[in-house]
Amino acid sequence: MTEPVNNIAPEQVLSRLRQNFGEDRARVMTGADYRVGAEESRIVAVPQTQEELAEMLRLAGAESWRVIPAGAGSWLEMGNPPTGFDLLISTSRLGRLLDYEPADLTATLEAGHSLTSFNAIAGQQGQWIPLDPFGSPDSTIGATIATASHGPLRGGFGTPRDWLIGIRVAQVDGRMTRAGGKVVKNVAGYDLCKLYTGSFGTLAIITEMTFKLRSRPPVDRTIMIQANEANKAESLARLAAITGEIRQSALQPVAIEIVTPQSVVPLPIEPDNPTLPALVVRFSHEAEAVDSQIAETIKICSNISKIDHTVLSEADAALFWKSYHDGETDQHWETSLRLSFLPADLPEVLALASSRFPAAHQRAHAANGTLRLHFVAGTGPKAGELSDFRQALEARDGRQRGQMIILRAPAGSDSRIDTWGDPGPTAHLMQSIKRQYDPQGLLNPGRFVAGI
């Protein structure tokens, strides 16, 4: 287990929790379940209600126990190693759907409810929360908000911040506080929903959220495009140019992805050259609008030589997007990186990544300036290469134009490189907010940006 703090042994933490909340509220876990780092075992508390979670935090704060918040535990490997922890609190049993008003297009869920489950319920009314974070279908909606996770649909529907309108959290001293509301139009003021979104559980533990919803588009179609150039670099440049044409046009795709075909298994179609990248464009709208936009995309392609395209059938498109989603967190990726940059810089970033890491499997959210690089065992960056690459990415033309985050890295990787990178002049502001909300630094200690 982790080292005790204030001379309280792990056995005492477990005993206090069980004494105060019941034998079934805390357990010792081993193996991969809820593993944070290299610890052999960990204490996991599973409150049954929001109020019970708050009381657990009150006890932890009073005893100065370091706490790692979690949902289903599927993204605990992300982040810097903790400076230490005594307890992990999971919201997995806070899974109630508290309120759903189809006529108002709003819903309130507890943090342990899964996005997949809610969208299945809302789908019966032709509605959904249009988010597609990577990870297990069992991942909780609270974790999606806490990590600000998103997938390809960010290009058409935005990020978790765009759909969250109300939130309830448990503070480290046990107080429960709310922000926002249950209607789409809220009063003016500082939006604390956005503060908690993406804070990685460093300020409070999210227990409840209210979302605005939208109607599901009636038609969804996908077109796959491949540039048959002489090599991968030239093909990437060609696809990046097509992406730029699409972005500057009146087209409204919900996703624009550039992928290395080998990173999506199985592919719904067999490319003429499976070693070359492909561009995948997705449209969701009324049938007439989708048909028109597919036709315009084909027209853009027809103006460029050496381009093949295929409009996928509904079944093939579903297979592709499921494979794409499941493959993002596949365990055969030993190292995974996420690069963020201005969408206009896509060609330059693709070229830089290809030259530095030719063995990487590339997945670009081309609509919003994100590139994910995945490495199988034995092909990942060597010691010092990540630092050099981060510097090259961030310091182009003498100004910071990109950011690199390490999503996954093998044990024993270069410990000198921070998961998040240098946040720049905002670091002092983030640290100040952390001190105000968590003066003792007990929540997710050391795991997030700027060491907070």
Solvent accessible surface area in square Angstrom, and as a share of the most:
residue,aa,sasa,rsa
1,M,80,0.36
2,T,31,0.18
3,E,134,0.60
4,P,62,0.39
5,V,36,0.21
6,N,93,0.48
7,N,149,0.76
8,I,28,0.14
9,A,34,0.26
10,P,24,0.15
11,E,115,0.52
12,Q,93,0.42
13,V,1,0.01
14,L,24,0.12
15,S,63,0.40
16,R,80,0.29
17,L,0,0.00
18,R,75,0.28
19,Q,144,0.64
20,N,79,0.41
21,F,37,0.15
22,G,27,0.26
23,E,128,0.57
24,D,77,0.40
25,R,46,0.17
26,A,1,0.01
27,R,84,0.31
28,V,61,0.35
29,M,29,0.13
30,T,90,0.52
31,G,36,0.35
32,A,84,0.65
33,D,90,0.47
34,Y,28,0.11
35,R,106,0.39
36,V,11,0.06
37,G,37,0.36
38,A,102,0.79
39,E,23,0.10
40,E,144,0.64
41,S,14,0.09
42,R,4,0.01
43,I,4,0.02
44,V,0,0.00
45,A,0,0.00
46,V,5,0.03
47,P,0,0.00
48,Q,65,0.29
49,T,59,0.34
50,Q,4,0.02
51,E,93,0.42
52,E,30,0.13
53,L,0,0.00
54,A,4,0.03
55,E,76,0.34
56,M,0,0.00
57,L,0,0.00
58,R,110,0.40
59,L,18,0.09
60,A,1,0.00
61,G,11,0.11
62,A,84,0.65
63,E,43,0.19
64,S,25,0.16
65,W,1,0.00
66,R,42,0.15
67,V,1,0.00
68,I,0,0.00
69,P,20,0.13
70,A,15,0.12
71,G,7,0.06
72,A,40,0.31
73,G,19,0.19
74,S,51,0.33
75,W,53,0.19
76,L,14,0.07
77,E,80,0.36
78,M,14,0.06
79,G,13,0.12
80,N,17,0.09
81,P,110,0.69
82,P,29,0.18
83,T,105,0.61
84,G,14,0.13
85,F,4,0.02
86,D,12,0.06
87,L,0,0.00
88,L,0,0.00
89,I,0,0.00
90,S,0,0.00
91,T,7,0.04
92,S,46,0.30
93,R,90,0.33
94,L,1,0.00
95,G,36,0.35
96,R,138,0.50
97,L,60,0.30
98,L,62,0.31
99,D,49,0.25
100,Y,43,0.16
101,E,74,0.33
102,P,45,0.28
103,A,101,0.79
104,D,90,0.47
105,L,62,0.31
106,T,9,0.05
107,A,1,0.01
108,T,1,0.01
109,L,0,0.00
110,E,2,0.01
111,A,1,0.01
112,G,11,0.11
113,H,18,0.08
114,S,15,0.09
115,L,15,0.07
116,T,77,0.45
117,S,55,0.35
118,F,0,0.00
119,N,17,0.09
120,A,66,0.51
121,I,66,0.34
122,A,0,0.00
123,G,31,0.30
124,Q,150,0.67
125,Q,105,0.47
126,G,34,0.33
127,Q,16,0.07
128,W,20,0.07
129,I,0,0.00
130,P,1,0.00
131,L,10,0.05
132,D,29,0.15
133,P,19,0.12
134,F,7,0.03
135,G,10,0.10
136,S,45,0.29
137,P,86,0.54
138,D,104,0.54
139,S,18,0.12
140,T,4,0.02
141,I,0,0.00
142,G,6,0.06
143,A,26,0.20
144,T,6,0.04
145,I,0,0.00
146,A,18,0.14
147,T,28,0.16
148,A,22,0.17
149,S,19,0.12
150,H,19,0.09
151,G,0,0.00
152,P,7,0.05
153,L,9,0.05
154,R,79,0.29
155,G,30,0.29
156,G,38,0.37
157,F,17,0.07
158,G,22,0.21
159,T,29,0.17
160,P,0,0.00
161,R,91,0.33
162,D,70,0.36
163,W,26,0.09
164,L,10,0.05
165,I,16,0.08
166,G,4,0.04
167,I,6,0.03
168,R,42,0.15
169,V,1,0.01
170,A,0,0.00
171,Q,11,0.05
172,V,15,0.08
173,D,62,0.32
174,G,3,0.03
175,R,134,0.49
176,M,49,0.22
177,T,41,0.24
178,R,148,0.54
179,A,13,0.10
180,G,52,0.50
181,G,23,0.22
182,K,105,0.44
183,V,92,0.53
184,V,76,0.44
185,K,184,0.78
186,N,64,0.33
187,V,143,0.82
188,A,105,0.82
189,G,69,0.66
190,Y,166,0.63
191,D,60,0.31
192,L,57,0.28
193,C,3,0.02
194,K,100,0.42
195,L,35,0.17
196,Y,7,0.03
197,T,1,0.01
198,G,13,0.13
199,S,12,0.07
200,F,31,0.13
201,G,7,0.06
202,T,1,0.00
203,L,9,0.04
204,A,4,0.03
205,I,4,0.02
206,I,14,0.07
207,T,0,0.00
208,E,8,0.04
209,M,1,0.00
210,T,6,0.03
211,F,0,0.00
212,K,59,0.25
213,L,8,0.04
214,R,94,0.34
215,S,67,0.43
216,R,104,0.38
217,P,31,0.20
218,P,92,0.58
219,V,39,0.23
220,D,57,0.30
221,R,79,0.29
222,T,0,0.00
223,I,0,0.00
224,M,9,0.04
225,I,0,0.00
226,Q,13,0.06
227,A,0,0.00
228,N,49,0.25
229,E,19,0.09
230,A,90,0.70
231,N,67,0.34
232,K,50,0.21
233,A,63,0.49
234,E,82,0.37
235,S,0,0.00
236,L,4,0.02
237,A,60,0.47
238,R,81,0.29
239,L,0,0.00
240,A,4,0.03
241,A,53,0.41
242,I,0,0.00
243,T,1,0.01
244,G,19,0.18
245,E,93,0.42
246,I,1,0.01
247,R,98,0.36
248,Q,157,0.70
249,S,42,0.27
250,A,101,0.78
251,L,20,0.10
252,Q,123,0.55
253,P,18,0.11
254,V,8,0.05
255,A,1,0.00
256,I,4,0.02
257,E,1,0.00
258,I,1,0.00
259,V,1,0.00
260,T,10,0.06
261,P,4,0.02
262,Q,84,0.37
263,S,5,0.03
264,V,1,0.00
265,V,116,0.67
266,P,74,0.46
267,L,40,0.20
268,P,20,0.13
269,I,46,0.23
270,E,140,0.63
271,P,14,0.09
272,D,114,0.59
273,N,55,0.28
274,P,59,0.37
275,T,81,0.47
276,L,7,0.04
277,P,2,0.02
278,A,3,0.03
279,L,0,0.00
280,V,0,0.00
281,V,0,0.00
282,R,47,0.17
283,F,0,0.00
284,S,15,0.10
285,H,80,0.36
286,E,101,0.45
287,A,52,0.40
288,E,145,0.65
289,A,31,0.24
290,V,0,0.00
291,D,74,0.38
292,S,69,0.44
293,Q,21,0.09
294,I,8,0.04
295,A,59,0.46
296,E,68,0.31
297,T,0,0.00
298,I,50,0.26
299,K,119,0.51
300,I,17,0.09
301,C,3,0.02
302,S,83,0.54
303,N,116,0.59
304,I,33,0.17
305,S,75,0.49
306,K,119,0.51
307,I,26,0.13
308,D,61,0.31
309,H,77,0.34
310,T,55,0.32
311,V,44,0.25
312,L,9,0.04
313,S,61,0.39
314,E,149,0.67
315,A,77,0.60
316,D,44,0.23
317,A,8,0.06
318,A,63,0.49
319,L,71,0.35
320,F,0,0.00
321,W,27,0.10
322,K,131,0.55
323,S,11,0.07
324,Y,1,0.00
325,H,48,0.21
326,D,66,0.34
327,G,13,0.12
328,E,6,0.03
329,T,35,0.20
330,D,55,0.28
331,Q,146,0.65
332,H,98,0.44
333,W,3,0.01
334,E,61,0.28
335,T,6,0.03
336,S,5,0.03
337,L,0,0.00
338,R,46,0.17
339,L,0,0.00
340,S,39,0.25
341,F,18,0.07
342,L,102,0.51
343,P,33,0.21
344,A,78,0.60
345,D,12,0.06
346,L,4,0.02
347,P,64,0.40
348,E,73,0.33
349,V,0,0.00
350,L,3,0.02
351,A,62,0.48
352,L,32,0.16
353,A,0,0.00
354,S,20,0.13
355,S,83,0.53
356,R,107,0.39
357,F,12,0.05
358,P,101,0.63
359,A,53,0.41
360,A,4,0.03
361,H,31,0.14
362,Q,2,0.01
363,R,0,0.00
364,A,0,0.00
365,H,1,0.00
366,A,0,0.00
367,A,27,0.21
368,N,25,0.13
369,G,2,0.02
370,T,3,0.01
371,L,0,0.00
372,R,7,0.03
373,L,0,0.00
374,H,1,0.00
375,F,1,0.01
376,V,48,0.27
377,A,72,0.56
378,G,72,0.69
379,T,50,0.29
380,G,14,0.14
381,P,27,0.17
382,K,130,0.55
383,A,84,0.65
384,G,20,0.19
385,E,72,0.32
386,L,20,0.10
387,S,48,0.31
388,D,83,0.43
389,F,1,0.00
390,R,23,0.09
391,Q,122,0.54
392,A,25,0.20
393,L,0,0.00
394,E,29,0.13
395,A,57,0.44
396,R,24,0.09
397,D,114,0.59
398,G,76,0.73
399,R,134,0.49
400,Q,110,0.49
401,R,33,0.12
402,G,6,0.06
403,Q,65,0.29
404,M,0,0.00
405,I,11,0.06
406,I,15,0.08
407,L,7,0.04
408,R,30,0.11
409,A,43,0.34
410,P,53,0.33
411,A,109,0.85
412,G,84,0.81
413,S,46,0.30
414,D,34,0.18
415,S,108,0.70
416,R,187,0.68
417,I,25,0.12
418,D,55,0.28
419,T,13,0.07
420,W,8,0.03
421,G,8,0.08
422,D,99,0.51
423,P,34,0.21
424,G,24,0.23
425,P,116,0.73
426,T,67,0.39
427,A,21,0.16
428,H,129,0.58
429,L,99,0.49
430,M,49,0.22
431,Q,63,0.28
432,S,50,0.32
433,I,41,0.21
434,K,13,0.06
435,R,149,0.54
436,Q,141,0.63
437,Y,44,0.17
438,D,2,0.01
439,P,100,0.63
440,Q,104,0.46
441,G,28,0.27
442,L,9,0.04
443,L,0,0.00
444,N,10,0.05
445,P,10,0.06
446,G,13,0.13
447,R,13,0.05
448,F,18,0.08
449,V,17,0.10
450,A,26,0.20
451,G,50,0.48
452,I,15,0.08
